[in-house]
């Protein structure tokens, strides 16, 4: 990656925010599925 030094702290925060948001969405979907089917 040639643009490593230019955008160094940005991808880390993006990965953390994406992982947290994806985890929240997945857990909400799992809870909805459990509530609907059980």
PELIN-V66804 format. One record per pair of residues at least 6 apart in sequence whose C-alpha atoms are under 6 Angstrom apart, sorted by sequence separation. I is the first residue (numbers start at 1). GAP is how many residues later the second one is. If there is no record, write none. Layout:
i:I gap:GAP
i:I gap:GAP
//
This chain:
none
//
